[in-house]
Amino acid sequence: MDITAINRGESGLHAPAPVTPVSKEAAENRQVIQAVKAVNGTEMFGPENELQFQKDPQTKRMVVKVVNRKTREVLSQVPSESLLRLAEDLLKTP
């Protein structure tokens, strides 16, 4: 089979697209997302609940929650909301 005829109209060689390096943080985030999806797929917290990882906007700390899928009620959270607010207050104190 002759494949040279396919690219006759194109001139020159094409360089491969440059590879964009993936930051360590992006790679770690991807691993966390995959792990959370795997845990949620097992229904470890019940068929109506899911595990969520979120960054608290004020303290920039990661928060782990178990949330009801239908009602969006937070059933469990680590660190607790009160601990996050305490950390936020400590960040504001000079």
C-alpha positions as CSV (number, residue, x, y, z in Angstrom):
1,M,0.0,0.0,0.0
2,D,1.4,3.4,-1.0
3,I,0.6,6.2,1.4
4,T,2.8,8.8,-0.2
5,A,0.0,9.8,-2.5
6,I,-2.1,11.1,0.3
7,N,0.1,14.1,1.2
8,R,1.3,15.0,-2.3
9,G,-0.2,18.5,-2.2
10,E,1.4,19.5,1.1
11,S,4.9,20.9,1.0
12,G,7.4,20.7,3.8
13,L,7.4,18.7,7.0
14,H,5.1,19.6,9.9
15,A,6.6,19.7,13.3
16,P,4.6,18.1,16.1
17,A,2.6,20.4,18.2
18,P,4.6,21.6,21.2
19,V,3.9,19.8,24.4
20,T,2.6,22.1,27.2
21,P,4.1,21.0,30.5
22,V,1.5,20.1,33.1
23,S,2.0,21.8,36.4
24,K,2.4,19.7,39.5
25,E,-0.8,21.3,40.9
26,A,-2.8,20.5,37.8
27,A,-1.7,16.9,37.9
28,E,-2.5,16.6,41.6
29,N,-5.9,18.1,41.0
30,R,-6.6,15.6,38.2
31,Q,-5.7,12.8,40.6
32,V,-8.0,14.1,43.3
33,I,-10.9,14.4,40.8
34,Q,-10.3,10.8,39.6
35,A,-10.2,9.5,43.1
36,V,-13.4,11.3,44.1
37,K,-15.2,10.0,41.0
38,A,-14.0,6.5,41.9
39,V,-15.3,6.8,45.5
40,N,-18.6,8.2,44.4
41,G,-18.9,5.4,41.8
42,T,-18.8,2.9,44.6
43,E,-21.6,4.6,46.5
44,M,-19.5,4.3,49.6
45,F,-21.6,7.1,51.3
46,G,-24.9,5.6,50.0
47,P,-26.7,5.9,46.7
48,E,-28.1,9.3,47.5
49,N,-24.8,10.9,48.8
50,E,-21.6,12.0,47.2
51,L,-18.1,13.1,48.3
52,Q,-17.0,16.6,47.3
53,F,-13.7,18.4,47.5
54,Q,-13.9,22.2,47.4
55,K,-11.5,25.1,48.2
56,D,-12.9,27.5,50.7
57,P,-12.9,30.9,49.0
58,Q,-11.9,32.9,52.2
59,T,-9.2,30.6,53.7
60,K,-8.1,28.9,50.4
61,R,-8.1,25.6,52.3
62,M,-9.5,22.3,50.9
63,V,-12.8,21.2,52.4
64,V,-14.1,17.7,52.2
65,K,-17.9,17.3,52.2
66,V,-20.5,14.5,52.1
67,V,-23.5,16.0,50.3
68,N,-27.0,14.7,49.5
69,R,-27.3,14.6,45.7
70,K,-31.0,15.6,45.7
71,T,-31.3,18.2,48.4
72,R,-27.6,19.4,48.3
73,E,-27.7,19.3,52.1
74,V,-24.2,19.0,53.6
75,L,-24.2,15.9,55.8
76,S,-20.6,16.1,57.0
77,Q,-17.7,18.5,56.5
78,V,-14.0,18.5,57.3
79,P,-12.8,21.0,58.5
80,S,-16.1,22.2,60.0
81,E,-17.6,25.6,59.0
82,S,-16.8,27.0,62.5
83,L,-13.1,26.0,62.1
84,L,-12.9,27.6,58.7
85,R,-14.4,30.9,60.1
86,L,-11.9,30.8,62.9
87,A,-9.0,30.3,60.5
88,E,-10.5,33.2,58.4
89,D,-10.5,35.5,61.5
90,L,-6.9,34.5,62.3
91,L,-5.8,35.4,58.8
92,K,-7.4,38.9,59.2
93,T,-5.8,39.6,62.5
94,P,-2.6,41.7,62.2
